[in-house]
């Protein structure tokens, strides 16, 4: 048995602490039964394995965790209309990403939106900001800002209320051509073709 606290309490502390809430946790337990399974879910554990277990089972669970996160990251990044909250792993991370998303959306039209200004507005450190964004999206800060701009552009284009040329400026790109290039690279479809697809 663990000293001082059990695995569920440790997991609960990890998932409830800003610095560590993004870290995946697999609980290895000798306790069996429905109550234990329910408790592990309630504390936000990412996996649960009963003792005794073969090491291959643990390794397979770890590999599956990372594979599933990678799938979530790719779905988030490559789908124009999927939202950022589909990849958060805990309540603490969800609240952090909600605040970050709201901040980026408020200042999206500013071409000079930077990591420095975001850390100031979020009242956090660069390292925490980087760690949280990387853990919840698989992206660095600049990639995340650009993706937010592109996703907002996709939302605006899908409403069919804006022209392609004006949308780029509205979400903070320096030129329509640069916006079109980034949109095509991110979503594998040009803005004009995306609009045409929406109309169909």
C-alpha positions as CSV (number, residue, x, y, z in Angstrom):
1,X,0.0,0.0,0.0
2,X,1.1,3.6,-0.6
3,X,2.2,5.6,2.4
4,X,0.4,8.8,3.6
5,X,-2.4,8.6,1.0
6,X,-3.9,6.0,-1.5
7,X,-3.8,6.2,-5.3
8,X,-7.2,7.8,-5.6
9,X,-6.3,10.6,-3.3
10,X,-3.0,11.1,-5.1
11,X,-4.8,11.1,-8.5
12,X,-7.4,13.6,-7.2
13,X,-4.6,15.9,-6.0
14,X,-2.8,15.7,-9.4
15,X,-5.9,16.3,-11.4
16,X,-6.9,19.2,-9.2
17,X,-3.5,21.0,-9.3
18,X,-2.9,23.5,-12.2
19,X,0.8,22.4,-12.6
20,X,0.1,18.7,-13.0
21,X,-3.6,18.2,-14.1
22,X,-2.6,17.5,-17.7
23,X,-0.5,14.4,-16.6
24,X,-2.2,11.1,-17.5
25,X,-2.7,8.8,-14.5
26,X,-3.1,5.0,-14.5
27,X,-4.1,3.5,-11.2
28,X,-2.7,0.1,-10.3
29,X,-4.8,-1.3,-7.5
30,X,-5.3,-4.4,-5.4
31,X,-8.8,-3.3,-4.5
32,X,-11.4,-4.8,-6.7
33,X,-15.1,-4.2,-7.2
34,X,-17.5,-1.7,-8.6
35,X,-17.0,0.9,-5.9
36,X,-13.3,1.1,-6.6
37,X,-13.9,1.4,-10.4
38,X,-16.4,4.2,-9.7
39,X,-14.0,6.0,-7.4
40,X,-11.2,5.9,-10.0
41,X,-13.5,7.5,-12.5
42,X,-14.6,10.2,-10.1
43,X,-11.0,11.2,-9.3
44,X,-10.3,11.5,-13.1
45,X,-7.9,8.6,-13.6
46,X,-7.1,7.9,-17.2
47,X,-6.8,4.2,-16.6
48,X,-7.3,1.4,-14.1
49,X,-5.5,-1.9,-13.8
50,X,-6.1,-4.5,-11.1
51,X,-3.2,-6.3,-9.4
52,X,-1.7,-8.7,-10.2
53,X,-1.1,-7.8,-13.9
54,X,1.5,-8.6,-16.6
55,X,3.8,-5.7,-17.5
56,X,2.6,-6.0,-21.1
57,X,-0.9,-5.0,-20.0
58,X,0.5,-1.8,-18.4
59,X,2.6,-1.0,-21.4
60,X,-0.4,-1.6,-23.7
61,X,-2.5,0.8,-21.6
62,X,0.2,3.5,-21.7
63,X,0.5,3.1,-25.5
64,X,-3.3,3.3,-25.9
65,X,-3.5,6.5,-23.8
66,X,-0.9,8.3,-26.0
67,X,-2.5,6.9,-29.2
68,X,-5.9,8.2,-28.2
69,X,-4.6,11.6,-27.3
70,X,-2.8,11.7,-30.7
71,X,-6.1,10.9,-32.4
72,X,-7.8,13.7,-30.4
73,X,-5.1,16.2,-31.3
74,X,-5.3,15.4,-35.0
75,X,-9.1,15.5,-35.0
76,X,-8.9,18.9,-33.3
77,X,-6.2,20.3,-35.5
78,X,-7.5,19.0,-38.9
79,X,-11.2,19.5,-38.6
80,X,-12.2,23.2,-39.3
81,X,-15.3,23.1,-37.1
82,X,-14.2,20.9,-34.1
83,X,-13.8,22.8,-30.9
84,X,-10.8,23.0,-28.5
85,X,-12.7,21.6,-25.5
86,X,-12.9,18.2,-27.2
87,X,-9.3,17.4,-26.1
88,X,-9.1,18.6,-22.5
89,X,-8.3,15.9,-19.9
90,X,-9.5,17.4,-16.6
91,X,-11.8,20.1,-15.1
92,X,-8.8,22.2,-14.2
93,X,-7.5,22.0,-17.8
94,X,-11.0,22.7,-19.2
95,X,-11.2,25.9,-17.1
96,X,-7.7,26.9,-18.2
97,X,-8.4,26.3,-21.9
98,X,-11.8,28.0,-21.6
99,X,-10.0,31.1,-20.3
100,X,-7.2,30.9,-22.9
101,X,-9.7,30.4,-25.7
102,X,-11.8,33.4,-24.5
103,X,-8.6,35.6,-24.3
104,X,-7.4,34.6,-27.8
105,X,-10.9,35.2,-29.2
106,X,-11.1,38.6,-27.7
107,X,-7.8,39.7,-29.1
108,X,-7.8,37.6,-32.3
109,X,-7.8,40.6,-34.7
110,X,-4.5,41.8,-33.2
111,X,-1.8,40.6,-35.6
112,X,0.9,41.1,-32.8
113,X,-0.9,38.8,-30.3
114,X,2.1,37.1,-28.6
115,X,3.1,34.6,-26.0
116,X,4.2,37.5,-23.7
117,X,0.8,39.3,-24.0
118,X,-1.1,36.1,-23.4
119,X,0.9,35.2,-20.3
120,X,0.2,38.6,-18.9
121,X,-3.5,38.4,-19.7
122,X,-3.7,34.9,-18.3
123,X,-1.7,35.8,-15.2
124,X,0.5,32.7,-15.7
125,X,4.1,31.9,-16.6
126,X,5.4,31.1,-20.1
127,X,6.3,27.6,-19.0
128,X,2.8,26.8,-17.6
129,X,1.2,28.3,-20.7
130,X,3.4,26.2,-23.0
131,X,2.9,23.0,-20.9
132,X,-0.9,23.3,-20.8
133,X,-1.4,24.1,-24.4
134,X,1.0,21.3,-25.5
135,X,-0.6,18.8,-23.2
136,X,-4.2,19.6,-24.2
137,X,-3.7,20.3,-28.0
138,X,-0.3,18.9,-29.0
139,X,0.6,22.3,-30.3
140,X,3.0,25.1,-29.3
141,X,1.5,28.5,-28.4
142,X,2.0,30.1,-31.8
143,X,0.5,27.1,-33.5
144,X,-2.5,27.2,-31.2
145,X,-3.1,30.9,-31.8
146,X,-2.9,30.4,-35.6
147,X,-5.3,27.4,-35.3
148,X,-7.8,29.4,-33.3
149,X,-7.7,32.1,-36.0
150,X,-8.3,29.5,-38.7
151,X,-11.1,27.8,-36.8
152,X,-12.8,31.1,-36.2
153,X,-12.3,31.9,-39.9
154,X,-14.0,28.6,-40.8
155,X,-16.9,29.5,-38.5
156,X,-17.3,32.8,-40.1
157,X,-17.1,31.4,-43.6
158,X,-19.6,28.7,-42.8
159,X,-22.1,31.4,-41.8
160,X,-21.8,32.7,-45.3
161,X,-22.0,36.3,-44.0
162,X,-18.4,37.2,-44.9
163,X,-16.2,37.2,-48.0
164,X,-13.0,35.2,-48.0
165,X,-10.8,38.2,-48.4
166,X,-12.2,40.1,-45.4
167,X,-12.3,37.1,-43.1
168,X,-8.5,36.8,-43.1
169,X,-8.1,40.4,-41.8
170,X,-10.9,39.9,-39.2
171,X,-9.1,37.0,-37.6
172,X,-5.6,38.7,-37.6
173,X,-3.8,37.6,-40.7
174,X,-1.6,40.1,-42.5
175,X,-3.0,39.4,-46.0
176,X,-5.7,37.3,-47.7
177,X,-3.0,35.3,-49.6
178,X,-1.2,34.3,-46.3
179,X,-4.6,33.5,-44.8
180,X,-5.5,31.3,-47.7
181,X,-2.1,29.5,-47.6
182,X,-2.4,28.8,-43.9
183,X,-6.0,27.6,-44.3
184,X,-5.1,25.2,-47.1
185,X,-2.1,23.8,-45.2
186,X,-4.1,23.3,-42.0
187,X,-7.4,21.8,-43.4
188,X,-6.3,20.5,-46.8
189,X,-8.9,22.7,-48.5
190,X,-8.8,26.3,-49.7
191,X,-11.1,28.9,-48.1
192,X,-13.1,29.3,-51.4
193,X,-13.5,25.5,-51.8
194,X,-14.6,25.3,-48.1
195,X,-17.3,27.9,-48.7
196,X,-18.4,26.0,-51.8
197,X,-18.6,22.8,-49.8
198,X,-20.6,24.5,-47.1
199,X,-23.1,25.7,-49.7
200,X,-23.6,22.2,-51.0
